[in-house]
Amino acid sequence: SLIKIFSSLFCLSMIRLFLESYSSPDYLGYLFPWNGIYVHIPLFYISFFLSFSILLFIITKTNIKKIFLFLLWIHLFILLPPIIDLLLTKGAGLPIGYVIIWPKLLIDQFIKTFTSISIPGITPGLHLAGLILITSVAFYIYHYSKSIFKSLIGAFIGCLIFFLYSILPSLLIISFSDKANSLAVFTYINELTSSLLFYTQNSLSGMEKLQQINFMQDIFLGQLLWIFVLIQGFFLFKKSYKNAAEIITTTVRVERIFNYFLIASIGMIISSHLFEKINFGNIANMVSIVMFFLMLGLVLVWETFINDREDIAIDKLTNTNRPLAKEIISIDDWEKISNILAILIIFGFFLINQTSTFFLVLLTASYYIYSSKPLRLKRHFISSSILIGLATVSTVMAGFFLVSHNQQIKAFPISAIFIIGIVQALLSNLKDIKDYAGDKKEGIRTIPVIFGEKKAKIIITIIYALVFIFLPFYFQFKSMLYIGILAAILIAYFLNKKHYQEKYVFLVMFMYMFFLYLSFI
C-alpha cells in the first residue's frame, strides 16, 4: 500500500540521518532536535522521490505503484554516501556545507557535479549514489519505452532534478542578490532574522544566535519542501486515479475553505492592528503564510474525509453527489487517502510556530468530535453550534499567532473570542437546511429537524439579520449598517425561495464579510 511505501521511505531517511550525523557531523556536535532542525530531511527525500516518480510516469505512463516500488528499492542506495564517506576518511567524516552558486556559474556547476568529485559540498558517496540513481532511471525508461532517445532524455532530466535538489539552499540565497556572495548571504540572513520564522519561535530564546539562524534555515527549507510534496502528491493523485477530478471537486468544498481563510485573515488583521504590521515583502514571511493557508485548507479537507465517512447514510439521501454516497471510490481507498493527508498535516505541524500549531490542532479536534462516533456531537444543534464556534475561534487565533510578535495567550483580545465564537455558532445553523431529510432519518436534532424546515428558515433568517446588524453597531462602522440591512434582506430572499440553493446565501455572507474586512483595514 502507499502507506507502507512511504513509511519505508521515511525509515530509510531516518537511518540515513543517523549515519550522516557521523559522516557529516554538526559543527557544534549536537544531536538534532526533532522539533525543528532536520525536520526538512525526511521531506527532502519524499519530495525528491515524488519528483522522480513524476518523471518516470510522464515518460513511461506505467502504473504509479510500480514506479513507487522501483524507486523505493533504488532509494536503498541513499544509505551508501555516509558509509562510503566514513570509510574514505577513516571515520573522520566530511562536512557538507551549502555551496553558493551564482546564476552565471550554474551551467559550469551542473557539469562539474557529474564529472568531478572534488567540488565542495558533494562528497564521493553522493556522486556514486547519484550515478546509480540516474543509471537505474535510464534503464527503467528504456525497459518500458524501448526508446534510447526517451531513456537519454529521462537521464538528462534526472540529472537536472538531482542537481536542483543538491543546490536548493543556494537557490534560496542567490534569489536575493547576484552581485557578491557576502551581500546575498547577508541579505538572506537578514530576511530570515526579521521574518515570522524568527520572532515566533519563543522556545529558542536561550540558544546561540548562529544556531537560531541555522534553525530558521532548516524550517524555511522544510516549509518549501512541504509545499513541493503537497503539489507533487496532488499531481500524482489526479493523474493516477480515474475518478480523481470528480472526487476533488465534490470533496474540496471551496466556499467552506474560503470562509475559514477569511476567518484566519481576521486574526492576522487583529495582530497587525495591535502590533507591528506584516512585512509581505519578506520572502520567508510569504512562504510561511502560504504554507499556513495550505495547512488550514488541508485540515479542512481531512475533516471532510472524516465527516463524509460517518455521513454515508445521510449523504445518500441529501448529498448524492458525494464520492462515498455515489460509490465512485471504495471506503478502503477513502481511508487510505485520509491517512496520507493526516501524515502530511502532522509533518506540517512541525514547521509552523507552536502556538499557531496548537490552535490548528484544536480546530482539528473540535471537528473530529463534532463528526465522529462515539461522541458525534453534531447530533444536537446546541453542541454542534458550540463546537463550530470553538473551531472558528481556533482558526482566528491560529492566524493571529502566526504573525503576532507577542506569543502569550492573553495577547489575543478575550472580547474577540466571545464575539467571533458566538457569531459563527449562530450562523453555522445554515448548513443543516440542505441535510434536513438525512438528519431527520438519522435522528440528528438540528433546528430544521426540531422546528420543521419552513420555521427553521425563518429562525435562521432572523439570526442572520440580527448578526449582520449587530456587528456594525459593536464595531461602530456606521457605513456597514446599510450593507448589513441589505445583506439581511438578500439572505431572507435566497433562504426562503421555493428552490433553495445554499451557494447564494454563502455568496451574500462572503460579500458582507468582505466589506467588514475592508472596514478593519
C-alpha positions as CSV (number, residue, x, y, z in Angstrom):
1,S,0.0,0.0,0.0
2,L,1.0,3.6,-0.4
3,I,1.3,4.0,3.4
4,K,3.8,1.1,3.6
5,I,5.8,2.5,0.7
6,F,6.1,6.0,2.2
7,S,6.6,4.5,5.7
8,S,9.6,2.6,4.3
9,L,10.9,5.7,2.6
10,F,10.7,7.6,5.9
11,C,12.5,4.7,7.7
12,L,15.3,4.9,5.1
13,S,15.6,8.7,5.6
14,M,15.9,8.3,9.4
15,I,18.6,5.7,9.0
16,R,20.4,8.0,6.6
17,L,20.0,10.8,9.1
18,F,21.6,8.7,11.8
19,L,24.6,7.7,9.6
20,E,25.0,11.3,8.4
21,S,25.3,12.6,11.9
22,Y,28.7,10.8,11.9
23,S,29.8,11.2,8.3
24,S,28.8,14.9,8.2
25,P,28.6,15.9,11.9
26,D,27.1,19.1,13.2
27,Y,29.8,21.7,13.7
28,L,28.7,22.1,17.4
29,G,28.5,18.3,17.9
30,Y,24.8,18.2,18.9
31,L,22.3,15.6,18.1
32,F,19.5,17.1,16.1
33,P,16.3,18.3,18.0
34,W,13.4,16.8,16.2
35,N,11.1,19.8,16.8
36,G,12.9,21.9,14.3
37,I,16.4,21.1,12.8
38,Y,16.3,18.3,10.3
39,V,12.6,18.1,10.1
40,H,13.2,19.0,6.4
41,I,15.3,15.9,5.8
42,P,12.5,13.3,5.5
43,L,10.5,15.9,3.5
44,F,13.6,16.3,1.2
45,Y,13.7,12.6,0.4
46,I,9.9,12.4,-0.1
47,S,9.9,15.4,-2.4
48,F,12.9,14.0,-4.3
49,F,11.2,10.6,-4.6
50,L,8.0,12.2,-5.9
51,S,9.9,14.3,-8.5
52,F,11.5,11.2,-10.0
53,S,8.1,9.4,-9.8
54,I,6.6,12.2,-11.9
55,L,9.5,12.0,-14.4
56,L,9.0,8.2,-14.9
57,F,5.2,8.5,-15.0
58,I,5.2,11.2,-17.7
59,I,7.8,9.4,-19.9
60,T,6.6,5.7,-19.5
61,K,2.9,6.1,-18.4
62,T,3.4,3.0,-16.2
63,N,1.4,2.3,-13.1
64,I,2.2,4.7,-10.2
65,K,2.6,1.9,-7.6
66,K,5.0,0.1,-9.9
67,I,7.1,3.3,-10.2
68,F,7.0,3.8,-6.4
69,L,8.2,0.3,-5.7
70,F,11.0,0.6,-8.2
71,L,12.2,3.9,-6.8
72,L,11.9,2.6,-3.2
73,W,14.3,-0.2,-3.9
74,I,16.7,2.3,-5.7
75,H,16.4,4.6,-2.6
76,L,18.2,1.9,-0.6
77,F,21.3,3.4,-2.1
78,I,20.8,6.7,-0.2
79,L,22.4,4.8,2.7
80,L,25.7,4.5,0.7
81,P,27.1,8.1,0.8
82,P,27.6,8.4,4.5
83,I,29.1,4.9,4.7
84,I,31.5,5.5,1.8
85,D,32.5,8.9,3.2
86,L,33.2,7.4,6.6
87,L,35.4,4.6,5.0
88,L,37.3,7.1,2.8
89,T,38.0,9.4,5.8
90,K,38.7,6.5,8.2
91,G,35.8,7.6,10.4
92,A,36.5,11.4,10.4
93,G,33.6,12.3,8.2
94,L,33.2,15.1,5.6
95,P,31.5,18.4,6.4
96,I,28.8,19.3,3.9
97,G,28.2,23.0,3.6
98,Y,25.8,24.9,1.4
99,V,27.6,25.8,-1.8
100,I,26.6,29.3,-3.0
101,I,26.4,29.2,-6.8
102,W,25.8,32.4,-8.8
103,P,23.5,32.3,-11.9
104,K,26.3,32.7,-14.4
105,L,28.1,29.7,-13.0
106,L,25.1,27.3,-12.8
107,I,25.9,25.5,-16.1
108,D,29.5,25.1,-15.1
109,Q,28.5,23.8,-11.7
110,F,25.9,21.4,-13.3
111,I,28.7,19.8,-15.4
112,K,31.1,19.6,-12.5
113,T,28.5,17.9,-10.3
114,F,28.6,14.8,-12.5
115,T,32.2,15.0,-13.8
116,S,34.3,15.9,-10.7
117,I,34.4,14.5,-7.2
118,S,36.5,17.4,-5.8
119,I,33.9,20.1,-5.7
120,P,32.9,21.2,-2.2
121,G,29.5,20.1,-0.8
122,I,29.2,17.0,-2.9
123,T,31.1,14.0,-1.5
124,P,32.3,10.9,-3.3
125,G,29.5,8.9,-1.7
126,L,26.9,11.4,-3.1
127,H,28.5,11.0,-6.6
128,L,28.1,7.3,-6.5
129,A,24.5,7.3,-5.2
130,G,23.6,9.9,-7.9
131,L,25.2,7.8,-10.6
132,I,23.3,4.6,-9.5
133,L,20.0,6.5,-9.4
134,I,20.4,8.2,-12.8
135,T,21.5,4.9,-14.5
136,S,18.6,3.0,-12.9
137,V,16.1,5.6,-14.1
138,A,17.5,5.4,-17.7
139,F,17.2,1.6,-17.7
140,Y,13.7,1.7,-16.3
141,I,12.6,4.1,-19.1
142,Y,14.3,2.0,-21.8
143,H,12.7,-1.2,-20.4
144,Y,9.1,0.2,-20.7
145,S,9.5,2.5,-23.7
146,K,12.1,0.6,-25.8
147,S,13.4,4.1,-26.9
148,I,17.0,5.1,-26.4
149,F,16.1,8.7,-27.1
150,K,13.5,8.7,-24.2
151,S,16.0,7.0,-22.0
152,L,18.6,9.6,-22.6
153,I,16.1,12.5,-22.2
154,G,15.0,10.9,-18.9
155,A,18.6,10.6,-17.7
156,F,19.3,14.2,-18.5
157,I,16.1,15.5,-16.7
158,G,17.0,13.2,-13.8
159,C,20.4,14.9,-13.6
160,L,18.7,18.2,-13.6
161,I,16.4,17.1,-10.7
162,F,19.4,15.7,-8.8
163,F,21.3,18.9,-9.3
164,L,18.5,21.3,-8.4
165,Y,17.8,19.4,-5.1
166,S,21.5,19.4,-4.3
167,I,21.8,23.2,-4.6
168,L,18.3,24.1,-3.2
169,P,19.7,26.2,-0.3
170,S,22.0,28.0,-2.8
171,L,19.0,28.8,-5.0
172,L,17.3,30.4,-2.0
173,I,20.3,32.6,-1.2
174,I,21.1,33.7,-4.8
175,S,17.5,34.8,-5.2
176,F,18.3,37.8,-3.0
177,S,21.4,39.1,-4.9
178,D,23.6,38.2,-7.9
179,K,26.4,40.7,-7.2
180,A,28.6,39.2,-4.4
181,N,28.4,36.2,-2.1
182,S,28.7,38.3,1.1
183,L,25.9,40.6,0.1
184,A,23.5,37.8,-0.8
185,V,24.2,35.9,2.4
186,F,23.9,39.0,4.5
187,T,20.5,39.8,2.8
188,Y,19.3,36.2,3.2
189,I,20.2,36.1,6.9
190,N,18.6,39.5,7.4
191,E,15.4,38.3,5.7
192,L,15.3,35.2,8.0
193,T,16.0,37.0,11.2
194,S,13.4,39.7,10.5
195,S,10.7,37.1,9.4
196,L,7.8,35.4,11.2
197,L,10.0,32.3,11.5
198,F,12.4,34.1,13.8
199,Y,10.3,36.0,16.3
200,T,7.6,33.5,16.8
201,Q,10.0,30.7,17.9
202,N,9.9,31.7,21.6
203,S,11.4,28.4,22.6
204,L,14.7,29.5,21.2
205,S,15.4,32.4,23.5
206,G,18.4,30.7,25.2
207,M,20.1,29.4,22.1
208,E,23.1,31.0,20.3
209,K,22.3,33.5,17.5
210,L,24.1,31.4,14.8
211,Q,22.2,28.2,15.9
212,Q,19.0,30.2,15.7
213,I,19.8,31.2,12.1
214,N,20.5,27.6,11.2
215,F,17.2,26.6,12.8
216,M,15.3,29.1,10.7
217,Q,17.1,28.0,7.6
218,D,16.0,24.4,8.2
219,I,12.4,25.4,8.9
220,F,12.3,27.6,5.8
221,L,13.6,24.7,3.7
222,G,11.1,22.4,5.4
223,Q,8.2,24.7,4.5
224,L,9.2,24.9,0.9
225,L,9.7,21.1,0.7
226,W,6.3,20.5,2.4
227,I,4.7,22.7,-0.3
228,F,6.6,20.7,-3.0
229,V,5.4,17.4,-1.6
230,L,1.8,18.7,-1.5
231,I,1.8,19.9,-5.1
232,Q,3.5,16.8,-6.4
233,G,1.3,14.5,-4.5
234,F,-1.8,16.3,-5.8
235,F,-0.5,15.9,-9.4
236,L,0.2,12.2,-9.0
237,F,-3.2,11.6,-7.4
238,K,-5.0,13.4,-10.2
239,K,-3.2,11.5,-12.9
240,S,-3.3,8.1,-11.4
241,Y,-6.9,7.8,-10.1
242,K,-9.6,7.5,-12.7
243,N,-12.2,9.4,-10.7
244,A,-9.8,11.9,-9.2
245,A,-11.3,15.0,-10.8
246,E,-14.8,14.2,-9.6
247,I,-13.6,13.3,-6.1
248,I,-11.6,16.6,-5.8
249,T,-14.5,18.8,-7.0
250,T,-17.1,17.2,-4.7
251,T,-14.8,16.8,-1.6
252,V,-12.9,20.1,-1.6
253,R,-15.7,22.5,-0.6
254,V,-14.3,25.8,-1.8
255,E,-16.8,28.0,-0.1
256,R,-16.1,26.5,3.3
257,I,-12.4,26.7,2.9
258,F,-12.6,30.3,1.6
259,N,-14.8,31.1,4.7
260,Y,-12.1,29.8,7.0
261,F,-9.4,31.6,5.1
262,L,-11.3,34.9,5.7
263,I,-11.6,34.0,9.4
264,A,-7.8,33.3,9.7
265,S,-7.2,36.6,7.9
266,I,-9.2,38.4,10.5
267,G,-6.8,37.1,13.1
268,M,-3.9,38.4,11.1
269,I,-5.6,41.8,10.8
270,I,-6.2,42.0,14.6
271,S,-2.5,41.2,15.2
272,S,-1.3,43.9,12.7
273,H,-3.6,46.5,14.5
274,L,-2.2,45.6,17.9
275,F,1.4,45.0,17.0
276,E,3.7,45.6,14.0
277,K,2.3,45.2,10.5
278,I,3.2,42.2,8.5
279,N,6.1,42.6,6.0
280,F,4.7,41.0,2.9
281,G,7.9,41.9,1.0
282,N,9.9,39.3,3.0
283,I,10.1,36.1,1.1
284,A,10.3,33.9,4.2
285,N,7.1,35.6,5.5
286,M,5.3,34.9,2.3
287,V,6.3,31.2,2.3
288,S,5.2,30.9,5.9
289,I,1.8,32.5,5.2
290,V,1.2,30.4,2.0
291,M,2.1,27.2,3.9
292,F,-0.2,28.2,6.8
293,F,-3.2,28.6,4.5
294,L,-2.4,25.4,2.6
295,M,-2.2,23.6,6.1
296,L,-5.6,25.2,7.1
297,G,-7.1,24.0,3.8
298,L,-5.6,20.5,4.2
299,V,-7.0,20.3,7.7
300,L,-10.5,21.2,6.5
301,V,-10.3,18.7,3.6
302,W,-9.2,16.0,6.1
303,E,-12.1,16.9,8.3
304,T,-14.4,16.5,5.3
305,F,-13.0,13.0,4.7
306,I,-13.8,12.1,8.3
307,N,-17.3,13.6,8.2
308,D,-18.2,12.0,4.9
309,R,-17.1,8.6,6.1
310,E,-19.5,9.0,9.1
311,D,-22.4,10.5,7.0
312,I,-22.7,8.0,4.2
313,A,-26.4,7.2,5.1
314,I,-27.3,10.9,5.3
315,D,-25.5,11.8,2.0
316,K,-27.3,9.0,0.1
317,L,-30.5,11.0,0.8
318,T,-29.4,14.6,0.7
319,N,-25.9,14.9,-0.9
320,T,-25.9,12.2,-3.5
321,N,-23.0,13.7,-5.4
322,R,-20.5,13.0,-2.6
323,P,-17.9,10.3,-3.6
324,L,-18.9,7.7,-0.9
325,A,-22.6,8.2,-1.5
326,K,-22.1,7.9,-5.2
327,E,-19.8,4.9,-4.7
328,I,-17.1,6.2,-7.1
329,I,-14.4,5.3,-4.5
330,S,-14.2,2.5,-2.0
331,I,-14.2,3.1,1.7
332,D,-10.8,1.4,1.9
333,D,-9.3,3.8,-0.6
334,W,-11.1,6.8,1.1
335,E,-9.4,5.9,4.4
336,K,-6.0,5.4,2.8
337,I,-6.2,8.9,1.3
338,S,-7.4,10.2,4.7
339,N,-4.4,8.7,6.4
340,I,-1.9,10.2,3.9
341,L,-3.5,13.6,4.5
342,A,-3.1,13.1,8.2
343,I,0.6,12.3,7.9
344,L,1.2,15.3,5.7
345,I,-0.6,17.5,8.3
346,I,1.5,16.1,11.1
347,F,4.7,17.0,9.2
348,G,3.3,20.5,8.7
349,F,2.7,20.9,12.4
350,F,6.5,20.8,12.9
351,L,7.0,23.7,10.5
352,I,4.7,26.3,12.0
353,N,5.2,28.1,15.3
354,Q,4.0,26.2,18.3
355,T,1.1,28.5,19.3
356,S,-0.4,28.6,15.8
357,T,0.1,24.8,15.6
358,F,-1.8,24.3,18.9
359,F,-4.9,26.2,17.5
360,L,-4.8,24.2,14.3
361,V,-4.8,21.0,16.4
362,L,-7.7,22.4,18.4
363,L,-9.6,23.1,15.2
364,T,-8.9,19.5,14.1
365,A,-10.0,18.2,17.5
366,S,-13.2,20.2,17.5
367,Y,-14.3,18.9,14.1
368,Y,-13.3,15.4,15.0
369,I,-15.6,15.1,18.0
370,Y,-18.2,17.0,16.0
371,S,-18.3,14.4,13.2
372,S,-17.1,11.1,14.6
373,K,-18.5,8.4,16.8
374,P,-18.8,7.7,19.7
375,L,-19.4,11.3,20.7
376,R,-20.6,12.7,17.3
377,L,-21.7,15.9,18.9
378,K,-23.3,17.2,15.7
379,R,-26.4,15.2,16.9
380,H,-27.9,18.3,18.6
381,F,-27.7,21.8,17.2
382,I,-26.6,23.3,20.6
383,S,-23.4,21.1,21.0
384,S,-23.0,21.4,17.2
385,S,-23.1,25.2,17.3
386,I,-20.7,25.4,20.3
387,L,-18.1,23.2,18.5
388,I,-18.3,25.2,15.3
389,G,-17.9,28.4,17.3
390,L,-14.8,26.8,19.0
391,A,-13.4,25.8,15.6
392,T,-13.8,29.3,14.3
393,V,-12.1,30.8,17.4
394,S,-9.3,28.3,16.9
395,T,-8.9,29.4,13.3
396,V,-8.8,33.1,14.0
397,M,-6.3,32.6,16.9
398,A,-4.1,30.4,14.7
399,G,-3.9,33.3,12.1
400,F,-3.3,35.8,14.9
401,F,-0.4,33.9,16.5
402,L,1.2,33.0,13.1
403,V,2.1,36.7,12.7
404,S,2.0,38.1,16.2
405,H,5.2,39.4,17.9
406,N,3.5,38.5,21.3
407,Q,3.1,34.8,21.7
408,Q,1.4,35.0,25.1
409,I,-2.1,33.5,25.0
410,K,-3.6,36.7,26.5
411,A,-2.3,38.8,23.6
412,F,-5.4,37.9,21.7
413,P,-8.4,40.0,22.9
414,I,-10.7,38.0,25.0
415,S,-13.7,40.0,23.8
416,A,-12.9,38.9,20.2
417,I,-13.1,35.3,21.3
418,F,-16.7,35.7,22.5
419,I,-17.9,37.8,19.6
420,I,-16.3,35.6,16.9
421,G,-17.3,32.3,18.6
422,I,-20.9,33.3,19.3
423,V,-21.5,34.9,15.8
424,Q,-20.1,31.8,14.0
425,A,-22.0,29.4,16.3
426,L,-25.3,31.2,15.4
427,L,-24.6,31.4,11.7
428,S,-23.4,27.8,11.4
429,N,-27.0,26.5,11.6
430,L,-27.5,27.4,7.9
431,K,-25.6,24.2,6.9
432,D,-28.4,22.0,8.4
433,I,-31.1,23.1,6.0
434,K,-29.8,21.1,3.0
435,D,-29.3,18.0,5.2
436,Y,-32.9,18.1,6.6
437,A,-34.1,14.7,5.2
438,G,-31.0,12.8,6.1
439,D,-30.6,14.3,9.5
440,K,-34.3,13.6,10.3
441,K,-33.8,9.9,9.3
442,E,-30.6,9.6,11.4
443,G,-32.2,11.3,14.5
444,I,-29.8,14.3,14.4
445,R,-31.5,17.2,16.3
446,T,-30.8,20.2,14.1
447,I,-33.0,23.3,14.1
448,P,-34.8,22.2,10.8
449,V,-35.5,18.8,12.3
450,I,-36.8,20.2,15.6
451,F,-38.9,23.1,14.2
452,G,-39.6,21.9,10.7
453,E,-37.9,23.2,7.5
454,K,-40.2,26.2,6.9
455,K,-40.0,27.5,10.5
456,A,-36.3,26.8,10.6
457,K,-35.6,29.0,7.6
458,I,-37.5,31.9,9.3
459,I,-35.5,31.4,12.5
460,I,-32.2,31.3,10.7
461,T,-33.1,34.3,8.6
462,I,-33.8,36.3,11.9
463,I,-30.4,35.1,13.3
464,Y,-28.5,36.3,10.2
465,A,-30.3,39.7,10.3
466,L,-29.5,40.2,14.0
467,V,-25.8,39.3,13.4
468,F,-25.5,41.5,10.3
469,I,-27.0,44.5,12.1
470,F,-25.3,43.9,15.5
471,L,-21.7,43.8,14.2
472,P,-21.7,47.4,12.6
473,F,-23.1,48.7,15.9
474,Y,-20.5,46.9,18.0
475,F,-17.5,48.0,15.9
476,Q,-19.0,51.4,15.3
477,F,-18.9,51.1,11.5
478,K,-21.9,53.2,10.6
479,S,-21.5,52.7,6.8
480,M,-21.6,49.0,7.4
481,L,-25.1,49.2,8.9
482,Y,-26.7,49.8,5.4
483,I,-24.7,46.9,4.0
484,G,-25.9,44.8,6.9
485,I,-29.6,45.6,6.3
486,L,-29.2,44.9,2.5
487,A,-27.4,41.6,3.3
488,A,-30.2,40.6,5.7
489,I,-32.8,41.3,3.0
490,L,-30.9,39.2,0.4
491,I,-30.5,36.4,2.9
492,A,-34.2,36.4,3.6
493,Y,-34.9,36.2,-0.1
494,F,-32.5,33.4,-1.0
495,L,-33.1,31.4,2.1
496,N,-36.9,31.3,1.7
497,K,-37.0,30.7,-2.0
498,K,-39.0,27.6,-3.1
499,H,-35.9,26.1,-4.7
500,Y,-33.3,26.8,-2.0
501,Q,-29.7,26.9,-3.1
502,E,-27.1,27.3,-0.3
503,K,-24.4,28.8,-2.6
504,Y,-26.3,32.1,-3.0
505,V,-26.6,32.5,0.8
506,F,-22.9,31.9,1.1
507,L,-22.2,34.4,-1.6
508,V,-24.1,37.1,0.3
509,M,-22.3,36.2,3.5
510,F,-18.9,36.4,1.8
511,M,-19.7,39.8,0.3
512,Y,-20.8,41.0,3.8
513,M,-17.6,39.7,5.4
514,F,-15.5,41.3,2.6
515,F,-16.9,44.7,3.3
516,L,-16.5,44.1,7.1
517,Y,-12.9,43.1,6.3
518,L,-12.3,46.4,4.4
519,S,-13.7,48.4,7.4
520,F,-11.0,47.0,9.6
521,I,-8.1,47.8,7.2
